[in-house]
Amino acid sequence: MVNDYSRLSHLRTFGSIDYICYPKNDEEIQKAYLYAKQHSLSPYPLGGGSNTLIGHALNHFIISDREYQRIWDYETPEAFHTDLKGDTLVQQHLIVSSNTNINYLIMRAAKDGFGGLEFLAGLPAHIGGIVFMNAGVGGQTISDFVEWITIVDEKGEKKLFKKDLDFQYRQTNIRGFITKVCVNMIENDFSDNKEINKDLHHSMIKQQILDRKKKQPLDMPNIGCFFKNPKNFPAGLLIESAGLKGVKVGGAMVSRKHANFLINTGNATFEDFILLIDQVKETVLEKYNIALELEVRIVNG
């Protein structure tokens, strides 16, 4: 049981929570959804807390993944794919619980000889949240690798295949609590000097994480990029060009390292972040006539 609510969010700030639970299995998740329905509450699945700003959740039932059972398994796919050269790619389907940290997943899979998700290295998120938000970096998204997921709601468990999922930019049509994710992993070719090449691969992943830390304020409480990138313009560049780097409202501040990150400099409140969000959106709209859209989710009311 997690008693310190601040631990549930990478931003380390909350408004207030009246209803929250920490289910350990699918049955408890279903019971939580039934309770929410019976008491006219909106169920809110909460993963690693890397994309959610929680305010005064009076009418929401927060369902955290912190205590959910851990799953890690491989299955061999029925068919293999080929690359652009026509070479057969050796694959494995990796099945994990939604509360698996993406960096742990990448490193452990690499030790097992499989890769493909290295582009996500450094994100402070659980795989369930990454799938729900269809997170991506550098033109690649998790949707390229998802085979199927399972969700649980008041009706119980349901398996959804890729064809059932509508992946769009930083959003999906997924409803319910994601419990398991099956991703397609590619076997790393370590045929020559296997151990040396495997060590080099691990070093490359670690270096990618370090590079991300240099560009993003990962040493400060944050929940990733706050705003979606408008067409043709990175949100961070717009915010920086508008002169908003370092702007503060209470304990909330626009990062000086990456302007699309709003960080908690100390004791920031939910209200501090709402005011800062509004200031950023109003300034960018006034200066560039571009309406920024939130990438993070706000739970309030």
N, C-alpha and C positions, 0 to 999 in steps of 0.2 A: 504494500500500500504506500502510495506517495502522498505525504501530508503537506509538503512544501510546494504549493502551486507554481512558484517561480521556476522550479526544476522542469516543469512541463513545457516550457517555451525557451527557445534559444535567446529570445529577447529579454527574458527575466523580468517581465512585467505583466500584470494582470489587473483587471478591474475586480469583479467579484464572481464567484461561481456558487450557485445554489445546489446544482445537481451534477454529480460526477461519479463515475465508477471505473473500476479497473478489472474487466473480465479476463479470466484465465483461459477460456475455451469458447467454442462456438455456441454452446448451450447458454452460457452466461451472457454472451453478446445478444442472442435472440431474446433472452429475458429482459435485457436492458432496453431493446427496441420496443418490446411489448409494454414495458413500464412507461416509456416515453409516450407511446400512443394513448395509453389509458389515462395519462395525466396531462394530455394536450401539450406536451413538450416537443421541441424540435431536436431530434438526435443529432449529435455532431461527433463524427469519428475524429479523434485527435491522434496523430502519429508522433513524429519526433518534435513537433512544435517548431518546424523551420519555415512555415509559410502561413502561420495563423496569428493574428493579433486579437486577443480575447479581452473584451471589455466587461460590461456588466451582464453576464449571461443568465439573466433571470428566467427566461423562458426556453432555455436550451438544456439538454441533457448531454454533458460531455462524456464520451466513451473513449477512454485512453487505451492505447495499445501496450502500455508499459509492462503489464503483467501477463500478456498473452503468451501462450506456449511457443517455444522456439522450434522452428522447422528448417531442416537443411537436407535436401535429397537430390539425387540425379536420376534422370531417366533418359534412355536412348531414344531419339526420335525415330519415327517409322521411315522417314525419307531424309536424304541428305541433299543439301543445296550445292550449287557450283558458283564459283566466282566469275568475274568478267573474262578470265582467261580460259574458263571451262574446266578448271581444276576442282575436284571434289573437296569440299570443306568438311572436316571431321567435327561433329557437333555433339553437344550434350544439352539437354534441357535441365536447368537448375531450378528446383522448386524450393522457395524459402517463405518463411512467415513474413507478413507485411511489416513487422517491427524490426527487420534486419537493417542495420546501418549500412548505407551504400558503400562506405569505405571499407568496412569489414568484409562485405560481400566481394568487392573487387580484389582485395588482398588474399582472402582465403581461396577464392576461385583461381587466382593466379598460382597459388601454391599447388593447387590440384591440376594445373596445366591448362586452364581455360581462361579466356578473356573476351573482350568485346565491349565492355562497359567502362573502359578506362577513361573515356571522355567525361564521365561523371565524377571522377576522383576529386575529392576536396569538398563536395557538397555536404553540408551538415544535415542530412535528411535520411529518413527511413524509406525503403523501397516502395512501401505502400503509398506514401505521400508523393513520391516521385512519379509513380504510375498515375495517380489521381490527377496530378497537375500536368502530366505529360512533360516533365522537365527535360531540358536538353541543353547542350553546349555546342557551339561551333557548327550549327546546322544539323547535328544529330539529336535525336530524341529517344527516350526510352521506348516509344511506340514501335521503333524499328526492331526491337528485340522481344517484345512481349508475345507469348504464345497463348496463354490463358490466365485468368485470375479466378479466385473464388471470393464471393461476398456473402455476408450474413446480414439479414434484417429480421423483422418480426415474423417473416414466413420461413425462416431457416436459411440453410446454405444453398447457394446457386453458383454453378460454374459458367463463366462467360469466356468465350473464345475471342480471338482477335477480331473476327468478323462481326462480333456483337458490340464491339467497343468503337465509339466515335471519338477518335483522337484528333484534337484541334490544338491550336497554339495555346499552350498553358491551361488547357482544360479538357475534360472528357465528359461523357454522359453517365459516368459511374454513380450509382446510388446505393448506399449501404456501406457496411464496414468491410473493407478489403482485408481478407485473412491470409490468403496465400497468393503468391505470384510465381508464374513459370516464365522464365526468360531463356532465350536461345543463346548459348555460349559457344564460342569457337575454340577449338583446340589450338593452343600456342605451339608453334613449331620450334622445339628445342632439340632437334635431332643431332646437331653438331655441338659438342661441348655443352651438353644439356644443363648441368648445374651452373656453369658460368653464365649461360644465356638467361637462365631463370633468375639468377641474382641480378643481372642487368635489367631485366624486365621489372623486378620489384623496385629497383632503384629509380627507374623511369617513372613509375607510378608515384613514388614518394616525392620525386622532383616536381611532378605535376601538381601535387598538393602544395608543396612549398611555393611554387610559382603563383598559385592561386592566392596564397596567404600574402604574397607581396603586392598583389593587385587589389585585394579585397580586405576589408577590416575584420578578418576572422578572429582577431584577438579581442574583439569587443562584442558584447551581446547584440545579435542581429538575427533577422529571419530571412536573409537573402535579399534579392532584388525586390524592391517594393512595387515598381511600376513595369508594366509591359512595354516592350519596345514598339513605338509607332512605326508605321511603314516608312522605310528609308532613313529613320533617325533613331539611334540608340537613346533610350531614355536617360541614361547616365550623362551622355554628352549634352543633351538639352538642359538638364538640371544644372550641370556645371557651367554651361555657357550663359545661363540665366543668373550666374553669380551666387548660387545657393550653397556651394560647398562650405561646410562649417557653420551654417545657420542653425541656431538652437531655439528650441521652445522647451523651457524647463530642463529636464534631463535628456530630452530627445534631440538628436542632432543629425544633420546630413553629413555623412562621412567625408572627410577630406581626402581619403584614399580612393573612394569610388562613390560618385554622387548618387547612384541608384540604391545605395544602402543607407537606411536610417538606423542609427545605433543608439543604444542606451548608455549614456555616459556615467550613469550612477543610479539615481533613484527616479528614473522616468516613470510617469504614470501613463495609463491608457489615454487620458485626455491630452497629455503632452503630444503623443504621437498623432492623434486625430487632428490637432491644431497644426502640427508640422506638415502632415499630409495635405491639408487644405491650403497651406501657404505655398507649398511646392506646386500644386496643381494650378492655383490661381496665378502664380508668377509666370509659369511656363505658358499658360493660356494667353495671358496678357501680352507677353513678349513675342511669342511665336504662333499664336492662334492654333495651338495643338492641345487637345484635351487628353491628358495622361489617364490611363486606366490602371487600376490597381492589379498587381499580380498576386499579392498576398490576399488572404481571406480575412475578413473582419467578422467576429462573432460578438454581437451586442444586442441587448434587448431580450 
